[in-house]
Amino acid sequence: MIELFQNLLVGTLILIGAFFAFAASIGLLRLPDLYTRMHAASKTGTLGSGAMLIALAVYTEDHATASRALAAIVFLLLTAPISAHLLAKAAYAAGYRLWSGSVHDDMATEKVSDVERPDEIS
């Protein structure tokens, strides 16, 4: 009975992870600009990968594999939002502008002196 519940849980988590990975790939193809594509890739990709890694941790009987899967989830949750934010900020500084249908550009209202530049960091 416990094995049946475990298999159902693992199958459900893999399907959820596959759905979010599929949603991330659709977002990369359909969204209009770099920033919304990055958002889709970082959020749904992280959630999809996390669900699949939880399925691995539940399914495996090896504690080393389960702990590595859980550590990978923590690593993804800590690094994906930060890297997406820094990439978006660098893309904006390089001149990639928002989609013309965007409602508001918060970065355009900031003063140039407020934006950190790599050569000015002490």
C-alpha positions as CSV (number, residue, x, y, z in Angstrom):
1,M,0.0,0.0,0.0
2,I,2.8,2.4,0.9
3,E,4.6,1.5,-2.4
4,L,1.5,2.3,-4.4
5,F,1.1,5.7,-2.7
6,Q,4.8,6.4,-3.3
7,N,4.5,5.5,-7.0
8,L,1.4,7.7,-7.3
9,L,3.1,10.6,-5.6
10,V,6.3,10.3,-7.8
11,G,4.2,10.0,-10.9
12,T,2.2,13.1,-10.0
13,L,5.3,15.1,-9.2
14,I,6.9,14.1,-12.5
15,L,3.8,15.1,-14.4
16,I,3.7,18.5,-12.5
17,G,7.4,19.0,-13.3
18,A,6.9,18.1,-16.9
19,F,4.0,20.5,-17.2
20,F,6.0,23.4,-15.8
21,A,9.0,22.6,-18.0
22,F,6.7,22.6,-21.0
23,A,5.1,25.9,-19.9
24,A,8.6,27.4,-19.7
25,S,9.4,26.2,-23.2
26,I,6.1,27.7,-24.5
27,G,6.9,31.0,-22.7
28,L,10.3,31.1,-24.4
29,L,8.7,30.8,-27.8
30,R,5.6,33.0,-27.3
31,L,6.5,35.9,-25.0
32,P,7.5,39.1,-26.7
33,D,10.7,40.3,-25.2
34,L,13.8,39.2,-23.4
35,Y,12.6,40.1,-19.9
36,T,9.3,38.2,-20.0
37,R,11.1,35.2,-21.6
38,M,13.7,35.3,-18.8
39,H,10.9,35.4,-16.2
40,A,9.2,32.4,-17.8
41,A,12.4,30.4,-18.0
42,S,13.5,31.2,-14.4
43,K,10.2,30.8,-12.6
44,T,8.6,27.9,-14.3
45,G,11.9,26.1,-15.1
46,T,12.9,26.2,-11.5
47,L,9.5,25.0,-10.3
48,G,9.5,22.2,-12.9
49,S,13.0,21.0,-12.0
50,G,12.2,21.3,-8.3
51,A,9.2,19.0,-8.7
52,M,11.1,16.4,-10.6
53,L,14.0,16.5,-8.1
54,I,11.5,16.1,-5.2
55,A,10.1,13.0,-7.1
56,L,13.6,11.7,-7.3
57,A,14.1,12.2,-3.6
58,V,10.9,10.4,-2.8
59,Y,11.5,7.5,-5.2
60,T,15.1,6.7,-4.4
61,E,16.0,4.5,-1.5
62,D,19.6,5.8,-1.3
63,H,19.9,8.6,1.2
64,A,22.9,10.1,-0.6
65,T,20.9,10.5,-3.8
66,A,17.9,12.0,-1.9
67,S,20.1,14.5,-0.1
68,R,21.8,15.6,-3.3
69,A,18.4,16.1,-4.9
70,L,17.2,18.2,-2.0
71,A,20.5,20.2,-2.1
72,A,20.0,20.8,-5.8
73,I,16.5,22.2,-5.1
74,V,17.9,24.6,-2.5
75,F,20.7,25.6,-5.0
76,L,18.1,26.2,-7.7
77,L,15.9,28.3,-5.4
78,L,18.8,30.4,-4.3
79,T,20.5,31.0,-7.7
80,A,17.8,31.1,-10.3
81,P,16.1,34.4,-9.2
82,I,19.3,36.1,-8.5
83,S,20.9,35.2,-11.8
84,A,17.7,36.2,-13.7
85,H,17.7,39.5,-12.0
86,L,21.3,40.2,-12.7
87,L,21.0,39.1,-16.4
88,A,17.9,41.4,-16.8
89,K,19.7,44.3,-15.3
90,A,22.8,43.7,-17.5
91,A,20.6,43.4,-20.6
92,Y,18.8,46.7,-19.7
93,A,22.2,48.4,-19.2
94,A,23.3,47.0,-22.6
95,G,20.4,48.6,-24.3
96,Y,17.7,45.9,-24.7
97,R,14.5,47.8,-24.2
98,L,11.1,46.5,-23.1
99,W,8.4,45.4,-25.4
100,S,6.5,48.3,-26.9
101,G,3.3,47.0,-25.2
102,S,4.8,47.1,-21.7
103,V,2.9,49.3,-19.3
104,H,5.6,50.8,-17.2
105,D,9.4,51.0,-17.2
106,D,10.7,51.4,-13.6
107,M,14.3,51.5,-14.7
108,A,13.7,54.5,-17.0
109,T,12.6,56.6,-14.0
110,E,15.8,56.0,-12.0
111,K,18.6,58.5,-12.1
112,V,21.8,57.4,-13.9
113,S,23.8,57.9,-10.7
114,D,21.5,55.4,-8.9
115,V,22.4,52.6,-11.2
116,E,25.6,50.8,-10.2
117,R,28.2,50.5,-12.9
118,P,30.9,47.8,-12.7
119,D,33.8,50.4,-13.1
120,E,32.4,52.5,-10.2
121,I,32.2,49.7,-7.6
122,S,34.8,50.3,-4.9
